Amino acid sequence: MVNHDKISIKTKRLKIEPLRLNSLLLITESAYLYSRVHHLEYRGFSFDEETRTVIKDELIPKLSNNSDKWYYHTMWLIIELSSNVIVGSFCFYGEPNSKNEIEIGYGISPGFQNNGFMSEVFGGLSIWAIKRKIYYIVARCDRSNIASFKVLIKSGFDLLDTRDNLYHWKLSLMELNSLGWFTTSSEFNNTE
């Protein structure tokens, strides 16, 4: 598997890893070649044009600065352990703000949707985030994106409001922790 300075999140079925600059450049150019180089099974994963634009215009310039918090400025791959296939990705919209919130954008490849992968990512990511004193994950989704709407509800997000044809969501990690959501944390293995 891929080693990106040992930052990874493992859940029952997934390995979630951030990409360093060279890996981000390679996978953006050719996900097939990236998969071969990193011994992953290739099944058509690629970034859509909107994501490529964000990578080129926002992530690569920030990642080039060699920040010690580089993992807030890159794409994270979601790899299914049993098949060794990239099933999706996500990125943060920068570092946590003064309210200990972090915003995330995500996507699961069409052939892997409706398998609960993103809900599982949110579970593992929540544990990782709390360790970094991040207490809220926020997300936006288009009002027409019913699949994303369902994922966010299933993952415990609360709908805050609707603006500019977008639903705005927030997940309180401390609330989930107080409800015992993380009591089965043995399913999650966060390493660094």
N, C-alpha and C positions, 0 to 999 in steps of 0.2 A: 504494500500500500504506500501511499504518498506520505512523506514526512515534511511538514512545513514548520520547522522549528518546534516541533513537538506540541503545538497547539492543536488539539482536536477534542471533539465531543463524541462520545460513543453512547448510543442507546441500544436497546434490545436488537433492533434491526439495521441501524444506520451508523455510519461514521461521517462526521461533519467536520470539514477542514477548511481553514482560510488559505487563500492563494497568495504567495509572495509575488513580487513584480514579474519575474521571468516566467513563472507558471501562468500568471494572468495574461501576459502577452501571448504565450503559446496557445492557451486554450481559446483565446479570442480569435486568433489566426486560424487554428485548426483543432477543434475538439477531438477529432479522430486521432491526430498525431499526439496530442496531449495524452489521450487514453492509452495509446501504444507505449509511449515513453514511461508512463506511470503504471503499466501493467493492469489497466482497467479494461473491462469488456466494453466495447463501443456499441451503443444501440441508438445512435442518432441524436444524442444530446448536442445542442448548440444554443447560443444566446440569440434572442430575437434582435431586430435592428434597434429598437428602443434601448435595450440593455447594452448593446454594443456602443451606442452613443454615450450612455452614462459612463461606461468603462473608459472609453477614450477621452471624454471631456472632463470627467470628474475624478474617477478612481485612480487612473494611471498617474496623473500629475501629483496627487496627494501621496500615493504609494511611493513615488520616486523620492520623496523627502526623507525616507528612512526613519520615520517616527517610531518610537518605541511602542506606540499604540497603533501600529500599522494595520492590525486586524479589524479596526473600525473603518478602514478605507479600502476594502477589497471585496471580492466575491468569495463566498464560502460555498464549497461543493457539498452536496448531500449524496452520499454513496451508500447504496444498499449492500450490506455485508454479504448476504448469501449469494448474490449474483456478481458482485464486484462491478456494479454499473452505476454511473452517475444518473440519479433520478431527478435532480433539481439543484437549485442554488438559491442563495439569498445574499443580501448585503445590508449593511447598516447605512443610514444617512448621516454619517459622521459620528463623533464621539458623544457620550452621554451629556445631557444638558444639566443645568444647575438644579433641576427638579429630580435628578437621578432617573431620567427617562432616556430611552434610546428608540429610534424609529427604524423599522425594518421594511424592506421590500423583498418579495420572494416569488418563486415560481417552481412548480413541479411539472416535469415534462408530460405531455399528453398521455403517453402510454403507461404512465405510472400514477396518474391521478386516481382518487377515490380508494386509496389504500391506507389512508391515515398517516402517511409519511410526514406531512407538514405539522400535524398535531404532535407527532412524536418529536419532531425537531424543536417545537416550542417547549416541550417538556425538558429536553436536554439543555436547550439554550437558557431556560429559566434558571436552572441550577448554576450554570456557568455565569450568568449575569449577576445573580445574588452574591456570588463570591467576589464580584467586582463592584459591589455596592450600587448596582443598577436595580431599581425596584419597580420599574414600569417599562413595558414594551408597548410602543405605539405603532399603529399601522393604518394605512389608508387603502381603500379599494373602490373601484368604480362601482356605481350603483347597479350597473348591469352585470357585474361579475358575481353571480349567485354562488358559484363554487367557492370563491374566496370568502364570501360572506359566511357560508356554512362552516368553513375551516376555522374562521376566527371565533364564531360562536362555540363550536365544539372545543376549542382550545381555551375557553374561559375569558375571552375578550369581552368587554362591555362597549356597546355602541355609545359614543359621546355625542356626535352630531353629524349633520349632513351639510356640506358646503361644496360649492363648485362641482356638483355632480359626483362628489366623493363621500363615502362613508368614512368617518374617523373613529378609530377604535383604540382601546387602552386595556392592557392586561396588568393587573396589580399582582406582582410576584409575592409581596408580603401577605396579601390576602390569601392567595393560594397556599402559601406556606402555613398560615395559621389554620387553614382548613385541612391540613394533613396531606396536601397534594403531593408533597415530596417525601412522604414516609416510605415510599418504595424506591428510594434513590439508589438502592443497590442495582437497579436495572440500568442506571446511568453511570458511566465511567468517564469523568472529565479528566483529561491529562494536559499537562503543559511541560 
